[in-house]
Amino acid sequence: MSQVVPEPELYPPITPHASGMLDVGEGQRVYWEASGRPDGKPAVVLHGGPGGGSSPLSRRHFDPAVYRIVQFDQRGCGRSTPHVGDDDVDLSVNTTWHLVADMEVLREHLGIGSWLVFGGSWGATLALAYAETHPRRVSELVLRGVFTARKPELDWLYNGGAGHLFPEAWQRYVELVPPSARDDLLAAYADLVASADPDTALRAAVAWSAWEGAIVSITPQSHFLSGYSAPPFAVAFARIALHYFTHGAWLDEGQLLRDADRLAGIPGHIVQGRYDVVCPPVTAFDLHRAWPGSTLTVVEGAGHAVTDPGVLAALRRATDTFAVNR
């Protein structure tokens, strides 16, 4: 009887061979690192959040013998400075379009002509904004858990829809907000996280972040909830995300789908969990229909988390497909 060998999901762990702090202007310094093959096919990994910071796991989606894997911490989070947890941080210089511009500064700094752009969740939003602005600088796109910051997407996650599936977690999320302010929980949490009272601000940041930690996976897992609830992570995640989402990510309503024709000629894979509560599959489906030449893989039995069953394998297949196109 032949033995079935499981499909590998991740490449082995690797460490960066280069890193640095890049001055991108306006007092901002962005941390970046590169791993894999120094003269390989360039790929840039965009982390989620916004405000989530980069992760060593993300570089393991790529064959290190083929790819030059670039990661960076977006403004205000991770190892970039100033950190949003510092006093008197100026969030007015932290917008979607600042991040798009930072990517161009980093690309030019590293001497890269074009690169594969890889992103999940908010990282997919930023990837689309960048690719639609600089299509000639994008060789391919790999997106997971697509989010485009449309009002229905934000309302689903933060103003009620997802709460019908996770009522216990929703109750914990809502109970911190006075009943009179619950018609717009995004605005209410923005006020709470910006409170002059440190205890109120911290409790709100943890509650905001814990809500996503409770629903990110197809099955609730304690390590997600504890990780999202850890104060250093929660403060950056909540402050930056609320800053972005209360401003609609500085996008016209539906802009990323409206302008998807700019992606024509860019090969792309979209990987989407069937039961993704954070970023429901309808957005990935809408993008696939609007993006000429894209491929959509819906992973049955998966939610939003990259580690949900089948997601890692689907992402590796996508990057392996593009590994031959140098």
N, C-alpha and C positions, 0 to 999 in steps of 0.2 A: 504493500500500500504506500503510495507516495505521500509525503508529508507536505502539508500546506504551510508555506513560510509567510508569516505576516508581513504586510507591506510596511516598510520603514516610514515613519512619520516625520522625523527630524534628523538632520545631520548632527554629528557629534559636536559637543561643546568646543568652542574656540575662543581665544582671547584676541583683543585688538592688537594690531601691529603698529598703529599710529593713532594719535589723539591730540586734541588741542582745544583752546578757547579762542573763538573767532569773534572779533569786534564787528558787530553788524550796525553800529551807529546808535544814536539816542541813548547812550549809556548802557546798552545791552551787549552782553558777551554770551555767545552760544557755545555750549560744549558739544564736540563732535568726536567720533571715533570711526576707524576703518578696520575691517578684518577680512579674512579670506585672502585671495590672491591679489597682491598689490597691482599687477598689470592686468587684472581680469576684467570681465564685463561689469560695468558699474551698475549698482543698484542702491537706491536710497530707501530707507525704512522710516515711515512716518508713524509715530506712536499716537495712541488714542487720548481721550480725555474730553476736550483739551486740558492739559495739565497733568497727564498721566506719567510722563517721563518714559525714556527708552528702557528696554529690557534685554538682557543677554539672550533670552530664548528667541527673540525675533531674528537674530542673525542665523539661527539654525534652520530657517526655512530655505536656505540657499546652499548650493554645493560650493564649499570653500575652495575647491580646486579650480573652479570656473569663475566665481563672482568676486568682485571687489565690493564689499558690503559696507555701506556708509550709514551710520546712525547719528542722530543728534537730538538733544533735548530742546524742545521748543521754548520760546521766551518764557521766563518766569518759573520754570519747573526743572526738576532733576538737578543736574549740576550746572545749569546755566545761571547767570547772575545778571541783575539782582533777582533773588528768589522772591516769589510772591508772598512768602511767609515773612519777609523782612518788613520793617516799618516803612511807611511812606513810599511804597512802590507805586510807580506811575503806570497804571493799566491802560492809559490812553494810547500808549505806544505798543500795545499788545493786541493786535487784531489779525484777522485772517490774512489781510493783504500785507501786513508786516511779515508774517510767517512765509508767505509766498516769496516776498523779496529776500528774506533770509536764505531761502533755499537757493536762489540764484547766486547770492554772494558766496555761499558754501560751494556750489558747483564750480564757480569760476576759481575759487581759492584752491580747489583740488585739481584743477585742470581737466575737468570732465566735459566732454562735448554734449553728450546726452546720456541719460540713465533710465533704467527700469525704475518705476516708482511703485512702491508697495505700501499699502496702508489699510488698517482696519478701523471701523467705527468712525470716530472723529478723524483718524488718519486717512480714511477713505474720502471724507469731505475735503480735507486739505489737499489730497492727491488730485481730486477732480478740479479744485480751484486752480491749482498749479498747472495741471495739464491743459486746461482750457485757456489759460493765460499764456503759457509757453509750450505749445504743442510740439514745436521743433526740438525741444530739449528732452522729450519723453520718447524713449524707444519702445517701451511696453508699460502696461498698467496691470497690477494685480491688487484687487480690492476684496475686502472681507467685511461682512456685516455693514452694508452700505447705509450711510446716513447723509442726508443732504440739507438738514437744518430747516426744512419746511415747517410751517406752523403746525400742520396736523401731526407731524412726527414729534415735535416738542410737546404738544398737548397730550398725545398718546402716552408719552413716558412720564411727564411731570405734572399733568393736570387731570389724570383720572383713568385713562384707558387701561393701562397696564395693571392698575390696582385691582381690576376685576379678576385677574388671574392670581395675584399674590396679595390677598386682602390683609393678611396678618402684617406683612412688611409695609403695606400701604398705610395701615393704621399707625404704625410707628413713625412713618414719614410725615403724616399729616398732623399728628397730635401736637407737634411743636409749634404749629401755626395757629394763631387765634382764629376762631370760626369766622369772624368778620373779614378775614383776609384770604380765605380759602378759595375764592373764585379765580385767583391768579397766583398759584403756588410758586411759579418762577419769580415773580416780583416780590412775593412775601419772603422767600428764602434769600433773595438778593439783599433785602433789607436786614434780615437777621444775621447773615454772614458778615455784613458790613457794620454790625452794631459796635458802638463804642465800648460796650461791656465785654471784656475778653471772654468771660465764661459763656455768655449768650452766643457770641460769634463762634466759639469752638464747638459748643453743643450743636449748633445749626450746621456747621461744616461736616461734622461727623454724621449727623442724621441724613444730610443730603447725600453724602457719599455712600453710606451704608445701604440706602435704598437701592442703588445700582448694584452693590455687592450682593444683595439678597436675590436679585433676579437675573444676574448675568449668565448663569449656567442653566442648562436644561434641567438639572436637579440642584437645588440649593446645597452649597458646600460651605462648611465653616471657615475654610481658609480664605475664601473670597470675602466673606463678611468681615473677618478679622483684618484682612489686608486693607480693604476699602475703609474700614473704621479707624485704622491707625492714624492718630492726629497729624503727623507730618505729611502723610499722603493726602488725607482728607482735606486739610486746609488748602493746599495748592489746587487739588482737584475741584473743590467747591468754588473757591474764589475765581479761578480762571474760567471754569465752565459757565458759571452764572454770568460773569462778565460777557462772555461770548453769546450765550443763548438769549439773554435779555435784549441783545442787540441784533438778534437774527443772524449772528455770525457775519454781519456786514455784507449780506447777500440779498439781492432782490428775491422776493418770494418765488421759489421754483427756478432760480437762476441756473443752478448746476444741471438741471434736466433741460431747461430751455436752450442752453448753449452746448449740449452734448454733441451736436453736429461738428463742433470743433475737434472732436476726438477721432473723426474719420481718418483712417490710415494708421491709427495707433492700435496695435493688437492688444487685446486685454482679456483677462479672466476675472470673473466675479464669483466669489465663493460665499454662499449664504446659508445659514442654518434655517431649516424649515420652521423651527419653533423659537426663533429669535424674538424675545419679548422687548429687548432694548431697541433694536432696529428691525421692525417687522419686514418680512420678505417682499412686501408690495413695492418698497422703494427700490430694491435690487431689480425687481421685475420691470419697473418703470424705466430705470436706467438702461437695462439691457435692450429694451425696445427703442430707446432714443439714441443709443450708441451703435453706430454701424460697425460691424466686425467684432463685437464683443461675444464672449462665451459665458454663459451662466451655469454654474453648478449649484444646485440646491441639495444640501446635505441633510438627508432624512435623519431624524432623531437627534439633531443638534440644536442648541440655542445660540446665544451670542458669544460665549467664551471660545477663545481660540483652541482651548484644550478639550472642548466637547467632542464626542465621538465622530470621527471622520473628517473633522475640519483640518487638522494638521496634514493629513495625507492628501487632501484636495489641494491645499496650498503648495505642498511640495511638488505635486504633479504639475502645477502651474509654473513654478519657477524652473523646474526641470525642462518643461516644454520650451521655455525661452532661453535656456542655457546654451542651446546650439546656435542661437541667432546672435552672433557676436558682430 
